[in-house]
Structures are given as structure tokens and as C-alpha cells.
Amino acid sequence: MLDTVKYLIGSPGASGYGSKSTAEQVTDASPDLRHITAIITGATSGIGAETARVLAKRGAKLVLPARSLKAAEDAKARIVSEFPGSTIIVMALDLSSLASVRSFVSDFESLRLPLNLLINNAGKFAHEHAISEDGIEMTFATNYLGHFLLTKLLLNKMIETAGVSGVQGRIVNVSSSIHGWFSGDIIRYLGNISRSRSQYDETRAYALSKLANVLHTKELARRLKEMEANVTVNCVHPGIVKTRLTREREGLATDLVFLFASKLLKTIPQAAATTCYVATHPRLLGVSGNYFADCNETSPSKMGSNLSEAARLWSASEIMVSKNSNAIFDPTHHLDY
């Protein structure tokens, strides 16, 4: 009850920020980001667009990958009209396609740019069951697996940039508190919904993808520490906000739910705050593998803290992004831990 009251009034936590803090406010401590090059997925609308706007205001050079180049160009135009000196590059990327991820990384590497910051923000809530071109349930493919491969392929560039510049690289995975709604065997359920629509539940599938984001953070942080890489990775819950994530289900019922929940909803500038805080604040130098909400460190779900599950998902993900992704759903294939 006390936590709810603190949330409603925006009471600041240990960081000095709270649920009412905005992305601009939390980046006041990092007013000059001209030395930073950032990739932000899902930056054409909502939380991602505000994240991009605020980082551009602070001088960061941005790469905005998107399925719709027109939407990305429009987002770029909005930012440049407000901050004329901004450096923004628009590139094609469909996160649900592993081939598209590989193509994007190849194109990005050809630009010979540094990479200090990767914000894995893009998200999809698929109300209808669908399978990606790689044979993976669409929500999981878009929200998690595409980001897993993107991060994997960009990691050497981030480590190299950190080594040359001396500036610690940061990876931010945008998850959701809904990750705690998933229970059960991650790989088995993913296999079931990737083979058949009969067991598909849109909310459970979304929760699974967001749990995967948390587990990815845990295992990647462990690996980065083992490598002694000057790169951190953390995970954030942005808060509840009406964004284009709900665009497939508009109407009176949705509007009424959001009306009644309006006291709990964040504005988009407030929802982008935790991402921007974790991405830029000097206080988080060296902080890795943690979960943040309302710009303060907090605990993920019990399963989200399970390091053996994180390692198991990583192993499965490596198989899924390989040329034989269907192997993970083969009943004769076992992940031994």
C-alpha cells in the first residue's frame, strides 16, 4: 500500500527521482552527450520517440532503425525541427526477421561509426497469433529474439568503442512489470505457441517476451563481467502508459479501462524517464545486471532473478538465431543444466 501511495504522489526514491520524473529532468545531470552515439529501436512513436528526442536534445548522435522508413523519417523530422543541429540516421530494421537484423548490423558497420549506447526499446503486443519468417511466435520474435541477435552482433563494436573512447558502453533492455505474470517452462511454452495457435494467449505471450528481456539482461551482465568488458547492461520497467502498443485494440472498452486507470498511468515523458536515467546518469557507472522502475533499482520477479533460467534461455536463443532454429522445439533436443 505504501509503495502505491509513493507511486501516486511521485515520491522520489534513493536516486532522487520517482514516478513523476520526466526524461528531461533525469538527464539534467548529463546535459552534454555529444560524445555519445546511440541506437534506439522503436523510436518512431511513444516512449522510444521521447527517448530519442531527449537524447538528441542533449547532443547524442542517433541511429533510428525501423520497419517503416517513412515513420522513422517523420520522427527524425520532428526532432530536427526542435533541435536543428541533431545528427540522426534512419535505417531499415524488422526485428521479427533475423535476416533483417543481420542486414541492419552489416549496414551499420559499413558506416564505421562508434557505438556507445544501445536501447532495445521496440515492443509488440500481438492480439492475433502469428509466426515469424524464422518460425518463432511473433511477439517473442519481435520483443526478445530480434533484440538478442541485435545485441549479440553489435557487442564487439560496443566493446571496441568503449576501449578506444574510455567511455563505458551501456545497453538498456526495456521490459515490463508484466514479466512477473509468466510462470511455467519458458522453452516449452514458446515451442507450443510457435507450433500451434491452440495454446496461444496474447497476455501470457507478451509476459514471456518481457521475462526473456529480464533474463537476457542477467546473463549478458554475467558474460560482460567475465569478459572484463567496459560495457554494462540493465533492464527497465517504463511504467503503464497508453502508447501505440495498444493500436490493435482501440475502442470504447479500451478507452474506458484507460480512463479508470488514468491515475496510475504515466505521461510519455514520465514513461521515458527510467530508460533515459539508466542510459545516461553518471550515478550508474559500473552498475550492471539490475532492474529499474521509476528511476530506482528494484527487484524483478522470482523467475526473472533465476540465473540458471537465464543461462538456459541464452543457450536456447543461440540455437534459435542459428540456421537451425527449429531444433530448439525438437522433443529430442535437450538443454542440460
Sequence and secondary structure as in RCSB ss.txt:
>XXXX:A:sequence
MLDTVKYLIGSPGASGYGSKSTAEQVTDASPDLRHITAIITGATSGIGAETARVLAKRGAKLVLPARSLKAAEDA
KARIVSEFPGSTIIVMALDLSSLASVRSFVSDFESLRLPLNLLINNAGKFAHEHAISEDGIEMTFATNYLGHFLL
TKLLLNKMIETAGVSGVQGRIVNVSSSIHGWFSGDIIRYLGNISRSRSQYDETRAYALSKLANVLHTKELARRLK
EMEANVTVNCVHPGIVKTRLTREREGLATDLVFLFASKLLKTIPQAAATTCYVATHPRLLGVSGNYFADCNETSP
SKMGSNLSEAARLWSASEIMVSKNSNAIFDPTHHLDY
>XXXX:A:secstr
 HHHHHHHHT   TTS  TT  HHHHTTT    TT EEEETT SSHHHHHHHHHHHHTT EEEEEES HHHHHHH
HHHHHHHSTT  EEEEE  TT HHHHHHHHHHHHHTT    EEEE      SS  B TTSSBHHHIIIIIHHHHH
HHHHHHHHHHHHHHH   EEEEEE  GGGGG  S HHHHHHHHHH STT  HHHHHHHHHHHHHHHHHHHHHHHH
HHT SEEEEEEE      GGGTTS SHHHHHHHHHTTTT   HHHHTHHHHHHHH GGGTT  S EEETTEEE  
 TGGG HHHHHHHHHHHHHHTSTTGGGGG TT     
